[in-house]
Amino acid sequence: MTFHSARWRRDVDLRGKHVAVIGNAASAIQFVPQIAPSVERLVIFQRSANWMIAKNDREYGALERWIFTHVALVARLYRWWLWFGYESRFPIFRRNRLLSALVTKYADRAIREHITDPELQRVLVPDYPIGGKRILISDDYYQTLTRPNVQVVTAPIERVRADGIATRDGASFPVDVIILATGFESTSFLAPMHIEGTDGRSLNDAWAAGAEAYLGISVAGFPNFFMLYGPNTNLGHNSILFMLECQVRYVIECIQALASRRLKSLDVRPQAMQAYNAWLNRLLDTSVWARTGKSWYKRADGRITNNWSGTTVEYWWRTRRVDWTAYREEQRAAVAETPIAKVA
């Protein structure tokens, strides 16, 4: 039995089974601690280690929930406090040595606090700078790896057989169920949607060499097409909700302009989109992502198509109002007014 974690088989009873999990990143750290206590044997196949910090999750008390529900100002201030805490981490991604060293030390200490086996400690320490790939957050993953029925395997998989998994070092692992925690295709934007612009050009064709847009919202040659969470608007340090709110506000302003100014279309100018992406890529080239090998932030050719290059404040500033000089406006065709017959 094999299934992907995104299509969880609730009809499959894992109790007492030998289970293999292929993958050890954001998906795996969520379900591995949940299934480990009930399975007979759990083998985690790890290709590369990930930096992980504590989630520090807790249940909000009854008084806190009442305050957040009835005192809007407190809820808003708390939200900005959370935002500020996350935003302060951004220098890591611009390779700030001091902050990177501090967070690396914190993440490394988390490994050694929970893992006492020197060999397991070694394989859990990543070989890339912190922030180069997604920083994971968990309060129970490392603890789960210390269970006697859990094993981490780093040898590459040679083949999957009917009765288990064989690795290149000659080892064999009998399993009843394989769970694929292999992530998602993150750089093929819009799949499986089909969108056509002027002259019938497909957006997939326009993005054949990598997805790009103006502010991650508009694409030249695709009038009246606006996106949320488009190319280069993902974050490594803060909540995507902030970015989405900026984008929604920006798109609404465009739609209101189409209506109030009686425009047929708005189409971002190619020169504006090219200049924006040239600036964006210059900054991305200085980031920790550019200094890291494979990651879901990048295409196979190394181009970073997912992540925003700066702080959320920078993105808010660029999207706080529409720069109309970046767009070509097409007016609606004039319609001759039909005389209204007078009733005697």
Buried (B, 14 or more C-beta within 10 A) or exposed (E): EEEBBEEEBEEEEBEEBBBBBBBBBBBBBBBBBEBBEBBEBBBBBBEBBBBBBBEEEEEEEEEEEEBBEEEEEEEEEBBEEEBEEBBEBBBBBBBBEEBBEEBBEEBBEBBEEBBEEEEBBEBBEBEBBBBBBBBBBBBBBBBBBEEEBBBBBBEEBBEBEEEBBBBEEEEEBEBBBBBBBBBEEBBEBBEEEEBBBEEEEEBBEBBEEBBBBBBBBBBBBBBBBBBBBBBBBBBBBBBBEBBEBBBEBBBEBBEEBBEEEEBEBBBBBEEBBEEBBEEBBEBBEEBBBBEBEEBBBBBEEEBBBBBBBBBBEEBBEBBEEBEEEBBBBEEEEEEEEEEEEEEE
